[in-house]
Amino acid sequence: MTNILSFDSNRKFYADNHFPYGISRSGEFTREYASLLTEHGWAYQTLAEGSRVPATPEEKAFVAVCRGKKAAETSHEKAWMLFCSKISAPNAMISSPLIGSKSESTFDDDFESLAF
């Protein structure tokens, strides 16, 4: 009898297009989640896309989480949901109420109405 391992993958998952310095160096994930994503990310991705058939009850529950049918409970599910939220969130932009506003003034503007 063979024992099927959940989330088994023979490839490391790096997601370089979203985290060019690596998942573990991004500062977005705990060490545990970064390790899970690196070790099992390809399995997570193929299960979420539907290109891999779930082979264990844990993988079936994972697919249900990905489809929004149940809340994330395990570390595998939470790590993947966090990853998905990070890659789908728009990049934060730094803004200031003074940059680009018409209220910006120069020294000359402050004394324009005064007659000398």
C-alpha positions as CSV (number, residue, x, y, z in Angstrom):
1,M,0.0,0.0,0.0
2,T,1.4,3.4,-1.0
3,N,1.0,6.4,1.2
4,I,0.0,9.5,-0.7
5,L,1.5,12.7,0.7
6,S,-0.7,15.8,0.6
7,F,0.7,18.7,-1.4
8,D,3.6,16.7,-2.7
9,S,5.7,18.5,-5.3
10,N,9.1,17.9,-6.8
11,R,9.7,21.6,-7.6
12,K,10.4,24.5,-5.5
13,F,8.0,27.5,-5.8
14,Y,9.6,30.9,-6.0
15,A,7.1,33.3,-7.5
16,D,9.9,35.5,-8.8
17,N,7.4,37.7,-10.8
18,H,5.8,38.8,-7.6
19,F,8.7,38.5,-5.1
20,P,12.0,39.1,-7.1
21,Y,14.1,38.6,-4.0
22,G,12.3,35.5,-2.9
23,I,9.2,34.7,-0.8
24,S,11.3,34.3,2.4
25,R,13.0,37.7,1.9
26,S,9.9,39.6,1.0
27,G,8.9,40.3,4.6
28,E,5.3,39.4,3.8
29,F,5.2,35.9,5.3
30,T,6.2,34.2,8.5
31,R,9.1,31.7,8.3
32,E,6.6,28.9,8.5
33,Y,4.4,30.2,5.7
34,A,7.4,31.1,3.5
35,S,8.7,27.5,3.9
36,L,5.3,26.0,3.1
37,L,5.0,28.2,0.0
38,T,8.5,27.3,-1.2
39,E,8.1,23.6,-0.6
40,H,4.4,23.1,-1.7
41,G,3.6,26.2,-3.8
42,W,3.5,24.3,-7.1
43,A,1.0,21.8,-5.6
44,Y,-1.1,24.7,-4.2
45,Q,-1.1,26.5,-7.5
46,T,-2.1,23.5,-9.6
47,L,-4.8,22.5,-7.1
48,A,-6.2,26.0,-7.1
49,E,-6.2,26.2,-10.9
50,G,-7.8,22.8,-11.2
51,S,-5.0,21.3,-13.3
52,R,-4.3,18.8,-10.5
53,V,-6.9,16.5,-9.1
54,P,-7.0,16.4,-5.2
55,A,-5.6,13.0,-4.0
56,T,-6.2,13.3,-0.3
57,P,-8.9,14.7,2.0
58,E,-6.5,17.6,2.9
59,E,-6.2,18.5,-0.7
60,K,-10.0,18.3,-1.2
61,A,-10.5,20.7,1.7
62,F,-7.8,23.0,0.2
63,V,-9.7,23.2,-3.1
64,A,-12.9,24.0,-1.2
65,V,-11.0,26.9,0.5
66,C,-9.7,28.1,-2.8
67,R,-13.2,28.1,-4.3
68,G,-14.6,30.0,-1.3
69,K,-16.7,27.2,0.0
70,K,-15.0,27.1,3.4
71,A,-12.7,29.2,5.6
72,A,-9.0,28.5,5.7
73,E,-8.1,26.4,8.8
74,T,-4.8,24.6,8.2
75,S,-1.4,26.2,7.8
76,H,-1.3,25.1,4.1
77,E,-4.7,26.8,3.4
78,K,-3.7,30.0,5.4
79,A,-0.3,30.3,3.7
80,W,-1.9,30.0,0.2
81,M,-4.7,32.4,1.0
82,L,-2.2,35.0,2.3
83,F,-0.1,34.5,-0.8
84,C,-3.1,35.1,-3.0
85,S,-4.1,38.2,-1.1
86,K,-0.6,39.6,-1.4
87,I,-0.3,39.1,-5.2
88,S,-3.7,40.5,-5.9
89,A,-3.5,43.6,-3.7
90,P,-2.7,46.8,-5.6
91,N,0.7,48.3,-4.7
92,A,0.5,50.9,-2.1
93,M,1.4,54.4,-3.3
94,I,3.0,57.1,-1.2
95,S,1.1,60.3,-1.5
96,S,1.0,63.6,0.1
97,P,-1.9,66.1,0.1
98,L,0.6,68.8,-0.9
99,I,2.2,67.1,-3.9
100,G,0.5,68.1,-7.0
101,S,-2.1,70.3,-5.3
102,K,-2.9,73.9,-6.3
103,S,-2.1,75.0,-2.7
104,E,1.6,74.7,-3.3
105,S,3.0,78.2,-3.3
106,T,6.3,79.7,-4.1
107,F,8.0,82.6,-2.5
108,D,7.0,84.9,-5.3
109,D,3.3,83.9,-5.0
110,D,3.2,84.9,-1.3
111,F,4.1,88.5,-2.1
112,E,2.3,88.9,-5.5
113,S,-0.6,91.0,-4.2
114,L,1.6,93.4,-2.3
115,A,2.6,96.6,-4.0
116,F,6.1,98.0,-3.5
